[in-house]
Amino acid sequence: MTKHLGAHEHPGREARASEHVTTPRRPQLLGPQTDRLRYLDEATRRIARGIDLDETLHELCRAAVPAFADTAFVHLSDPLPVGDEGPGAPAMLRLHSTDRAPPRDPAGHGPGLPPETSADVRPADVVRPAADGRLAELLQSGQPVSGDASGVAPALTELLGPVSLPGAARPGPRLIIAPLHGRRHVMGSVVLIRRPDRPAFTEDDLLVASQLATHTALGVDKAALYLRETSVAAALQRTMLPPALPQPTGVRLASRYLPASRASQVGGDWYDAIPLPGNRIALVIGDVMGHSMTSAAIMGQLRTIVQTLAGLDLPPDEVLHHLDEQAERLGSEHMATCLYAMYDPVLHRLLVANAGHPPPVLLHTDGREEVLPIPPGAPIGVGSSVFESTEMHAPSGATLLLYTDGLVESRDSDVLSGVERLCAHLRATTAGSEPPSLEVLCDQALGTLGTRDRDDDIALLAARFEGILPEAVAYWYMAPRPQTAGQARRLTRRTLRHWGLDAMVEPAELLVSEVVANAVRFASRPITLRLLRTDVLRCEVGDDSPQVPRMRHARLSDEGGRGLFLVDQLAERWGATRVSTGKVVWFEQALPGPE
């Protein structure tokens, strides 16, 4: 009888007991168990390192073959289940991974050894377990079984039978089927096979297979969740960004967006280009701090708020002020940077306000780059911030580059160093006689990143100013009185004949008269009339009344109410926009083609 001594017992008693009792050697009893635990510890650690699906299954095969088995087949549910639904038998299993140990030297085999039957076993590429079949029952049980267990033959037939070589011997006790059970779903199965020259699997080996399958199933489950999160993040990011940039007259636009190296870490970078009345355009770029679905959702809300504020035709500092107020309602823990620029192609002016965003870069036609000195301001969400609009000349041919901090900041470089590096790169890019196209310029700006992994996503918006020539614009102020409509007709007739658009005089006079007459009804201050000749003829009439006209169908007895109906019928496009000083009603007509 073996007596185990506690640490509190006297050493002398241990010596006397050893004279009469023979204690078994511990390594002989615990050696196999210790080796098995060490193997499991290393194998499960290796499997747990996998992030995506392929890596997880690759680590399983590396851990299982050849240390535990000579062949491994992995079938996965197709499609992989994801969600909170209860577990159910998969409708279809598809072969995903196969690993075999290299063949052994026949000279090393002793006489009488059977052939390596594991090489003859071929898994089915696609398996559709019968709902009431043995394979479905085995997958639901979640417990690994040996190939010679009672009732396993039908399951083996479904997994291996249809494509096994004729006459191949069944591995029997040298085969284990282990279901892959995730947190809520059956993810698939793994088949482990040993060659005949190795010992058959034991009950302890079934426990080892169970642990391998459990950790693999959890890894597959994690990979499926990761894939879903990645696809949701990518879809969310796509819907948050503009599907296409507008093509306004007087400016050309290009953009780029690069997600972070880890696609599931969706960020809050965004850009936008919003047409404004008077052929102006708002250029916006912003970045919500953080990387999560919440950051992307906050970004979407801020972008919507900016679009609404831009529709009110507010100056940039007012847009950022109201954006800051609305951001506080979303929660004080959400902060963002934003830069809002307004370009007027008629006046060739740029008005910019900044809320903690990296400064924009202006590339001049002579190749010189300029970091615009815009007061940075505090980020959006800080509260009670004061923003300042800066007005400057926007020369024709110059290019404005807006970007987020992911382009110029990294673990090894701060924003200022990154901006200097970007300017140096752009200086080398634009050194030629002809400036590069906007698409090439955007690609070359991103070329400063190199091949390093990106911790942050990047948004980039480039605008090349072309402007509208002064001789293509006519502008008047007129008093709001009944004679103003006739005055507008005369001015329109004279201007169109000067532009050589005699064929457009009659319909344009009629449209201008109706829009000006409608403005006279509501205006209390002088109204404005502006004609622009670009690729279309555009007329804009502004007044100080915020009441936007609505088209309605006049009755036969009505004396008025048909003006906007005529505008709708004769103009190519028309609309009305509220601005900070009232409203602007506009229409466009196509220019006549060459005779």
VEXVEX-731979 format. One record per residue (C-alpha): x, y, z; residue number from 1. Coordinates in nm, 2 decimals. Each point is the difference from the previous one (the first is absolute). Last residue first. Layout:
BEGIN
       c1       c2       c3    nr
        X        Y        Z   NUM
...
***
This chain:
BEGIN
       c1       c2       c3    nr
    -2.59     7.47    -8.72   595
     0.19    -0.05     0.32   594
    -0.22    -0.10     0.30   593
    -0.22     0.25     0.19   592
     0.09     0.04     0.37   591
    -0.22    -0.20     0.24   590
    -0.21     0.20     0.24   589
     0.04     0.02     0.38   588
    -0.22     0.14     0.27   587
     0.05     0.17     0.33   586
    -0.20     0.13     0.30   585
     0.22     0.13     0.28   584
    -0.13     0.06     0.36   583
     0.03     0.23     0.30   582
     0.33     0.15     0.13   581
     0.13    -0.32     0.17   580
    -0.10    -0.20    -0.31   579
    -0.30    -0.21    -0.08   578
     0.02    -0.18    -0.33   577
    -0.25    -0.02    -0.29   576
     0.02    -0.22    -0.30   575
     0.01    -0.03    -0.38   574
     0.12    -0.24    -0.26   573
    -0.03    -0.02    -0.39   572
    -0.24     0.30     0.01   571
    -0.31     0.03    -0.22   570
    -0.26    -0.22     0.18   569
     0.11     0.06     0.36   568
     0.03     0.38    -0.06   567
    -0.35     0.00    -0.16   566
    -0.14    -0.18     0.30   565
     0.19     0.25     0.22   564
    -0.19     0.29    -0.15   563
    -0.35    -0.16    -0.02   562
    -0.13     0.13     0.34   561
    -0.19     0.30    -0.14   560
    -0.35     0.10    -0.12   559
    -0.17    -0.31     0.15   558
    -0.34    -0.10    -0.15   557
     0.14    -0.30    -0.19   556
     0.17    -0.13     0.31   555
     0.38     0.04     0.05   554
     0.21    -0.31     0.05   553
     0.26     0.06     0.27   552
     0.38     0.06     0.00   551
     0.14     0.10     0.34   550
     0.19     0.32     0.06   549
     0.25     0.01     0.30   548
    -0.10     0.26     0.27   547
     0.33     0.12     0.14   546
    -0.06     0.35    -0.14   545
     0.32     0.21    -0.06   544
     0.02    -0.05    -0.38   543
     0.22    -0.18    -0.24   542
    -0.05    -0.08    -0.37   541
     0.24    -0.24    -0.17   540
     0.02    -0.07    -0.37   539
     0.22    -0.27    -0.15   538
     0.08    -0.05    -0.37   537
     0.18    -0.33    -0.04   536
     0.36    -0.11    -0.06   535
     0.10     0.33     0.15   534
    -0.20     0.32    -0.05   533
    -0.11     0.15     0.33   532
    -0.29     0.25     0.05   531
    -0.06     0.17     0.33   530
    -0.30     0.19     0.13   529
    -0.01     0.14     0.35   528
    -0.30     0.14     0.19   527
     0.00     0.33     0.18   526
    -0.17    -0.01     0.34   525
    -0.36    -0.08     0.11   524
    -0.04    -0.30    -0.22   523
    -0.32    -0.21     0.00   522
    -0.19     0.09    -0.32   521
     0.32     0.12    -0.18   520
     0.15    -0.35     0.03   519
    -0.29    -0.15    -0.20   518
     0.03     0.27    -0.27   517
     0.37    -0.08    -0.02   516
    -0.06    -0.37    -0.06   515
    -0.27     0.06    -0.26   514
     0.19     0.27    -0.19   513
     0.32    -0.21     0.00   512
    -0.19    -0.30    -0.15   511
    -0.16     0.21    -0.28   510
     0.32     0.18    -0.09   509
     0.19    -0.33    -0.01   508
    -0.26    -0.15    -0.24   507
     0.03     0.29    -0.24   506
     0.37     0.07     0.02   505
     0.13    -0.35    -0.05   504
     0.05     0.01    -0.38   503
     0.19     0.33     0.04   502
     0.28    -0.16     0.21   501
     0.29     0.19    -0.14   500
     0.12     0.11     0.34   499
    -0.09     0.37    -0.07   498
    -0.34    -0.12    -0.12   497
    -0.04    -0.19     0.32   496
     0.09     0.31     0.21   495
    -0.23     0.24    -0.18   494
    -0.30    -0.23     0.02   493
     0.06    -0.08     0.37   492
     0.03     0.37     0.09   491
    -0.32     0.08    -0.19   490
    -0.19    -0.29     0.17   489
     0.13     0.10     0.35   488
    -0.13     0.36    -0.06   487
    -0.34    -0.14    -0.09   486
    -0.01    -0.20     0.32   485
     0.11     0.30     0.20   484
    -0.29     0.22    -0.10   483
    -0.22    -0.14     0.28   482
     0.25     0.11     0.27   481
     0.26    -0.19     0.20   480
     0.31     0.22    -0.09   479
     0.26    -0.17    -0.21   478
     0.36    -0.10     0.06   477
     0.19    -0.14    -0.30   476
     0.26    -0.27    -0.10   475
     0.12    -0.13    -0.33   474
     0.26    -0.28    -0.01   473
     0.18    -0.16    -0.30   472
     0.23     0.30    -0.05   471
     0.13    -0.05     0.36   470
     0.14    -0.34    -0.09   469
    -0.11    -0.29     0.23   468
     0.25    -0.16     0.22   467
     0.23    -0.30    -0.07   466
     0.09    -0.09     0.36   465
     0.14    -0.36     0.04   464
    -0.16    -0.17     0.30   463
     0.16    -0.30     0.18   462
    -0.16    -0.20     0.28   461
     0.18    -0.27     0.20   460
    -0.13    -0.23     0.27   459
     0.23    -0.23     0.19   458
    -0.06    -0.28     0.25   457
     0.22    -0.04     0.30   456
     0.25    -0.26     0.12   455
     0.14    -0.05    -0.34   454
     0.24    -0.28    -0.06   453
     0.32     0.11    -0.16   452
     0.05    -0.03    -0.38   451
     0.08     0.36    -0.08   450
    -0.24     0.27     0.12   449
     0.14     0.28    -0.21   448
    -0.15    -0.16    -0.31   447
    -0.34     0.11     0.12   446
     0.08     0.35    -0.13   445
     0.11    -0.16    -0.33   444
    -0.33    -0.17    -0.04   443
    -0.19     0.32     0.07   442
     0.22     0.19    -0.25   441
    -0.05    -0.26    -0.27   440
    -0.38     0.02     0.04   439
     0.02     0.38     0.00   438
     0.19     0.01    -0.32   437
     0.37     0.10     0.03   436
     0.11     0.36    -0.06   435
     0.18     0.05    -0.33   434
     0.36     0.14     0.00   433
     0.12    -0.25     0.25   432
     0.08     0.07     0.37   431
    -0.35    -0.10     0.11   430
     0.10    -0.34     0.15   429
     0.32     0.12     0.16   428
    -0.18     0.28     0.18   427
    -0.28    -0.25     0.09   426
     0.25    -0.22     0.18   425
     0.16     0.29     0.18   424
    -0.35     0.12     0.10   423
    -0.09    -0.34     0.13   422
     0.32    -0.03     0.20   421
    -0.06     0.35     0.16   420
    -0.36    -0.10     0.08   419
     0.13    -0.33     0.16   418
     0.25     0.19     0.21   417
    -0.27     0.23     0.12   416
    -0.24    -0.29     0.07   415
     0.24    -0.21     0.21   414
     0.21    -0.28    -0.13   413
     0.09    -0.35     0.13   412
    -0.34    -0.13     0.11   411
    -0.16     0.16    -0.30   410
    -0.13     0.34    -0.11   409
    -0.01     0.16    -0.35   408
    -0.25    -0.20    -0.20   407
    -0.19    -0.13     0.30   406
    -0.05     0.36     0.11   405
    -0.28     0.06    -0.25   404
     0.04     0.17    -0.33   403
    -0.10     0.31    -0.20   402
     0.21     0.10    -0.31   401
    -0.08     0.32    -0.18   400
     0.12     0.03    -0.36   399
     0.09     0.32    -0.18   398
    -0.09     0.04    -0.37   397
    -0.20     0.32     0.05   396
     0.11     0.18     0.31   395
    -0.20    -0.03     0.32   394
     0.05     0.33     0.19   393
    -0.06    -0.01     0.37   392
    -0.26     0.01     0.27   391
     0.05    -0.14     0.35   390
    -0.31    -0.09     0.21   389
     0.05    -0.02     0.37   388
    -0.13    -0.25     0.25   387
    -0.07     0.06     0.37   386
    -0.06    -0.30     0.22   385
    -0.27    -0.03     0.27   384
     0.01    -0.38    -0.02   383
     0.28    -0.26    -0.04   382
    -0.22    -0.20    -0.24   381
     0.16     0.12    -0.32   380
     0.37     0.05     0.04   379
     0.14     0.34     0.11   378
     0.11     0.27    -0.24   377
     0.27    -0.05    -0.26   376
     0.05     0.36    -0.12   375
     0.06    -0.05    -0.38   374
     0.35     0.08    -0.12   373
    -0.02    -0.19    -0.33   372
     0.29    -0.24    -0.05   371
     0.13     0.12    -0.33   370
     0.15    -0.20    -0.29   369
     0.19     0.16    -0.29   368
    -0.02    -0.19    -0.33   367
    -0.05     0.32    -0.21   366
    -0.38    -0.07    -0.02   365
    -0.04     0.02     0.37   364
    -0.06    -0.30     0.23   363
    -0.21     0.09     0.31   362
     0.04    -0.23     0.30   361
    -0.27    -0.02     0.26   360
     0.08     0.02     0.38   359
    -0.05    -0.31     0.22   358
    -0.34     0.03     0.17   357
    -0.08     0.16     0.34   356
    -0.32     0.16    -0.11   355
     0.10     0.21    -0.31   354
    -0.18     0.27    -0.20   353
     0.07     0.08    -0.37   352
    -0.13     0.26    -0.25   351
     0.15    -0.03    -0.35   350
    -0.04     0.27    -0.26   349
     0.01    -0.01    -0.38   348
    -0.30     0.24    -0.01   347
    -0.19    -0.20    -0.26   346
     0.15    -0.34     0.10   345
    -0.11     0.05     0.37   344
     0.16    -0.27     0.22   343
    -0.12    -0.07     0.36   342
     0.22    -0.20     0.23   341
    -0.09    -0.20     0.31   340
     0.26    -0.18     0.21   339
    -0.11    -0.25     0.27   338
     0.15    -0.17     0.30   337
    -0.21    -0.23     0.21   336
    -0.09    -0.06     0.36   335
    -0.24    -0.25     0.16   334
     0.01    -0.03     0.38   333
    -0.22     0.30     0.04   332
    -0.30    -0.17    -0.14   331
    -0.21     0.03    -0.31   330
    -0.15     0.32     0.13   329
     0.34     0.15     0.02   328
     0.05    -0.07    -0.37   327
    -0.30     0.22    -0.09   326
     0.16     0.30     0.16   325
     0.33    -0.06    -0.17   324
    -0.17    -0.04    -0.33   323
    -0.17     0.34     0.06   322
     0.33     0.17     0.06   321
     0.17    -0.19    -0.29   320
    -0.27     0.12    -0.24   319
     0.02     0.35     0.14   318
     0.38     0.01    -0.06   317
    -0.05    -0.12    -0.36   316
    -0.25     0.26    -0.10   315
    -0.36    -0.12    -0.01   314
    -0.17    -0.09    -0.33   313
    -0.30    -0.18     0.18   312
     0.07    -0.31    -0.21   311
     0.35    -0.01     0.15   310
    -0.16    -0.04     0.34   309
    -0.20    -0.31    -0.12   308
     0.31    -0.15    -0.16   307
     0.20     0.06     0.31   306
    -0.26    -0.17     0.22   305
    -0.01    -0.30    -0.23   304
     0.38    -0.03     0.02   303
    -0.01     0.03     0.38   302
    -0.26    -0.29     0.01   301
     0.21    -0.22    -0.22   300
     0.31     0.07     0.20   299
    -0.18    -0.09     0.32   298
    -0.09    -0.34    -0.16   297
     0.36    -0.06    -0.11   296
     0.13     0.08     0.35   295
    -0.26    -0.23     0.15   294
     0.10    -0.28    -0.23   293
     0.35     0.04     0.13   292
     0.32     0.18    -0.04   291
     0.04     0.32     0.20   290
    -0.01     0.37    -0.07   289
    -0.24     0.11    -0.27   288
     0.18     0.14    -0.30   287
    -0.11     0.27    -0.24   286
     0.02     0.14    -0.35   285
    -0.23     0.25    -0.17   284
     0.01     0.19    -0.33   283
    -0.30     0.23    -0.05   282
    -0.07     0.10    -0.36   281
    -0.10     0.33    -0.16   280
    -0.20     0.01    -0.33   279
    -0.21     0.28     0.14   278
    -0.19    -0.22     0.24   277
     0.20    -0.28     0.16   276
     0.12    -0.34    -0.12   275
     0.13    -0.23     0.28   274
     0.33    -0.19    -0.02   273
     0.05    -0.24     0.29   272
     0.28    -0.18     0.19   271
    -0.01    -0.25     0.28   270
     0.23    -0.17     0.26   269
    -0.18    -0.17     0.29   268
     0.19    -0.33     0.01   267
    -0.08    -0.37    -0.05   266
     0.22    -0.23     0.20   265
    -0.14    -0.31    -0.18   264
     0.22     0.07    -0.30   263
     0.32    -0.03     0.19   262
     0.25     0.19    -0.22   261
    -0.21     0.32     0.04   260
    -0.23     0.09    -0.28   259
     0.12     0.21    -0.30   258
    -0.23     0.26    -0.15   257
     0.09     0.21    -0.30   256
    -0.15     0.30    -0.17   255
    -0.01     0.21    -0.32   254
    -0.16     0.33    -0.09   253
     0.00     0.25    -0.28   252
    -0.11     0.36     0.05   251
    -0.17     0.27    -0.21   250
    -0.32    -0.17    -0.09   249
    -0.11    -0.27     0.24   248
     0.06    -0.37    -0.05   247
    -0.13    -0.16     0.32   246
     0.20    -0.28     0.17   245
    -0.13    -0.35     0.00   244
    -0.13    -0.26     0.26   243
     0.06     0.26     0.28   242
     0.14    -0.18     0.31   241
    -0.22    -0.13     0.28   240
    -0.14    -0.28    -0.21   239
     0.34    -0.14    -0.08   238
     0.12     0.02     0.36   237
    -0.31    -0.20     0.12   236
     0.05    -0.26    -0.27   235
     0.37    -0.04     0.10   234
    -0.08    -0.02     0.37   233
    -0.28    -0.25    -0.07   232
     0.24    -0.21    -0.21   231
     0.27     0.01     0.26   230
    -0.24    -0.07     0.29   229
    -0.13    -0.30    -0.19   228
     0.35    -0.13    -0.07   227
     0.10     0.05     0.36   226
    -0.31    -0.18     0.12   225
     0.09    -0.29    -0.23   224
     0.36     0.01     0.12   223
    -0.11    -0.02     0.37   222
    -0.22    -0.29    -0.08   221
     0.28    -0.17    -0.18   220
     0.23     0.06     0.30   219
    -0.26    -0.13     0.24   218
    -0.04    -0.31    -0.22   217
     0.38    -0.05    -0.01   216
     0.02     0.03     0.38   215
    -0.28    -0.26     0.04   214
     0.14    -0.23    -0.27   213
     0.35    -0.02     0.15   212
    -0.15    -0.06     0.35   211
    -0.22    -0.28    -0.13   210
     0.28    -0.15    -0.19   209
     0.21    -0.01     0.32   208
    -0.30    -0.16     0.19   207
    -0.03    -0.26    -0.28   206
     0.37    -0.07     0.03   205
    -0.06    -0.09     0.37   204
    -0.25    -0.25    -0.11   203
     0.26    -0.15    -0.23   202
     0.09     0.05    -0.37   201
     0.17    -0.29    -0.17   200
     0.38    -0.03     0.02   199
     0.20     0.10    -0.31   198
     0.11    -0.23    -0.28   197
    -0.36    -0.01    -0.13   196
    -0.01     0.38    -0.09   195
    -0.19     0.23     0.22   194
    -0.31     0.20    -0.09   193
    -0.17     0.31     0.13   192
    -0.33     0.13    -0.14   191
    -0.11     0.35     0.09   190
    -0.36     0.12     0.00   189
    -0.22     0.30    -0.07   188
    -0.10     0.33     0.17   187
    -0.29    -0.14     0.20   186
    -0.14     0.32     0.16   185
    -0.04     0.19     0.32   184
     0.35     0.05     0.15   183
     0.16    -0.21    -0.26   182
    -0.01    -0.38    -0.03   181
     0.24    -0.17    -0.24   180
    -0.09    -0.37     0.00   179
     0.29    -0.25     0.04   178
     0.01    -0.31    -0.21   177
     0.30    -0.22     0.10   176
     0.18    -0.26    -0.21   175
     0.26    -0.26     0.10   174
    -0.26    -0.22     0.17   173
    -0.15    -0.08    -0.34   172
     0.23     0.12    -0.28   171
    -0.23    -0.15    -0.26   170
     0.18    -0.20    -0.27   169
     0.00     0.13    -0.35   168
    -0.16    -0.23    -0.25   167
    -0.12     0.26    -0.23   166
     0.15     0.34     0.07   165
    -0.21     0.22     0.23   164
    -0.22     0.26    -0.18   163
    -0.35    -0.09     0.11   162
     0.10    -0.16     0.33   161
     0.19     0.27     0.18   160
    -0.23     0.24     0.18   159
    -0.34    -0.16    -0.06   158
     0.14    -0.35     0.02   157
     0.18     0.09     0.32   156
    -0.33     0.11     0.15   155
    -0.17    -0.33    -0.10   154
     0.29    -0.19     0.16   153
    -0.02     0.17     0.34   152
    -0.27    -0.22     0.14   151
     0.22    -0.17     0.26   150
     0.34     0.15     0.03   149
     0.27    -0.13    -0.24   148
     0.09     0.35    -0.14   147
     0.03     0.15     0.34   146
    -0.24     0.27     0.12   145
     0.03     0.37     0.08   144
    -0.28     0.15     0.21   143
    -0.20     0.30    -0.12   142
    -0.33    -0.19     0.00   141
    -0.14     0.21    -0.28   140
     0.27    -0.10    -0.24   139
    -0.05    -0.37     0.08   138
    -0.37     0.02    -0.05   137
     0.05     0.18    -0.34   136
     0.25    -0.28    -0.10   135
    -0.24    -0.27     0.11   134
    -0.28     0.11    -0.22   133
    -0.33     0.17     0.10   132
     0.07     0.33    -0.18   131
     0.21    -0.17    -0.26   130
     0.35     0.15    -0.02   129
     0.07     0.18    -0.32   128
     0.37    -0.05    -0.06   127
     0.21     0.18    -0.26   126
     0.37    -0.08    -0.09   125
    -0.03    -0.35     0.14   124
     0.31    -0.12     0.17   123
     0.25    -0.24    -0.16   122
     0.15    -0.29     0.19   121
     0.26    -0.19    -0.20   120
     0.30     0.17     0.16   119
    -0.14    -0.10     0.35   118
     0.03    -0.36    -0.12   117
     0.38     0.00     0.04   116
     0.05    -0.36    -0.10   115
     0.00    -0.28     0.26   114
     0.32    -0.08     0.19   113
     0.11    -0.36    -0.05   112
     0.37     0.07     0.01   111
     0.11     0.31     0.17   110
    -0.02     0.34    -0.16   109
     0.31     0.21    -0.03   108
     0.06    -0.11    -0.36   107
    -0.34     0.14    -0.09   106
     0.12     0.35     0.08   105
    -0.29     0.20     0.14   104
    -0.24     0.21    -0.20   103
    -0.03     0.37     0.10   102
    -0.26     0.08     0.26   101
    -0.33     0.10    -0.14   100
    -0.20     0.32     0.03    99
    -0.34     0.08    -0.15    98
    -0.20     0.32     0.06    97
    -0.34     0.14    -0.11    96
    -0.22    -0.29    -0.10    95
    -0.35     0.13    -0.02    94
    -0.28    -0.10     0.24    93
    -0.36     0.07    -0.09    92
    -0.33     0.04     0.18    91
     0.17     0.04     0.33    90
    -0.18    -0.16     0.30    89
    -0.14     0.27     0.23    88
     0.12     0.21     0.29    87
    -0.23     0.29     0.11    86
     0.01     0.33    -0.18    85
     0.22     0.27     0.15    84
     0.20     0.08    -0.30    83
     0.25    -0.15    -0.24    82
    -0.02    -0.34    -0.18    81
     0.27    -0.07    -0.25    80
    -0.16    -0.04    -0.34    79
     0.09    -0.28    -0.07    78
     0.08    -0.19     0.32    77
     0.36    -0.10     0.02    76
     0.18    -0.33    -0.08    75
     0.35    -0.05     0.12    74
     0.21    -0.31    -0.10    73
     0.31    -0.09     0.20    72
     0.25    -0.27    -0.09    71
     0.30    -0.15     0.19    70
    -0.13     0.06     0.35    69
     0.12     0.14     0.33    68
     0.35     0.14    -0.06    67
    -0.02    -0.03    -0.38    66
    -0.23     0.19    -0.05    65
    -0.22     0.13     0.28    64
     0.17     0.33     0.09    63
     0.08     0.10    -0.35    62
    -0.35    -0.10    -0.11    61
    -0.16     0.21     0.27    60
     0.23     0.29    -0.07    59
    -0.11     0.00    -0.37    58
    -0.36    -0.02     0.11    57
     0.03     0.32     0.21    56
     0.21     0.18    -0.27    55
    -0.26    -0.07    -0.27    54
    -0.29     0.12     0.21    53
     0.15     0.33     0.12    52
     0.17     0.09     0.33    51
     0.20    -0.31     0.08    50
     0.20     0.01     0.33    49
    -0.25    -0.22     0.18    48
     0.10    -0.30    -0.22    47
     0.37     0.04     0.11    46
    -0.10     0.03     0.37    45
    -0.22    -0.30    -0.03    44
     0.28    -0.21    -0.15    43
     0.26     0.11     0.26    42
    -0.22    -0.07     0.29    41
    -0.13    -0.32    -0.15    40
     0.35    -0.13    -0.06    39
     0.11     0.09     0.36    38
    -0.31    -0.17     0.14    37
     0.07    -0.32    -0.21    36
     0.36     0.00     0.10    35
    -0.10     0.02     0.37    34
    -0.26    -0.27    -0.04    33
     0.26    -0.23    -0.17    32
     0.26     0.07     0.27    31
    -0.23    -0.02     0.30    30
     0.02    -0.37     0.09    29
     0.36    -0.08    -0.10    28
     0.12     0.34     0.10    27
    -0.14    -0.05     0.35    26
     0.21    -0.30     0.09    25
    -0.21    -0.23     0.22    24
     0.07     0.02     0.38    23
     0.12    -0.33     0.17    22
    -0.11    -0.01     0.36    21
     0.20    -0.15     0.30    20
     0.32     0.21     0.02    19
    -0.17     0.30    -0.16    18
    -0.23     0.03     0.30    17
     0.30     0.06     0.23    16
     0.14     0.28    -0.22    15
    -0.34     0.17    -0.03    14
    -0.05    -0.02     0.38    13
     0.34     0.17     0.05    12
    -0.11     0.29    -0.23    11
    -0.28     0.09     0.24    10
    -0.34     0.07    -0.17     9
    -0.11     0.35    -0.09     8
     0.08    -0.03    -0.37     7
    -0.24    -0.29    -0.03     6
     0.11    -0.35    -0.06     5
    -0.15    -0.24    -0.25     4
    -0.01    -0.36     0.12     3
     0.01    -0.28    -0.26     2
    -0.14    -0.34     0.11     1
***
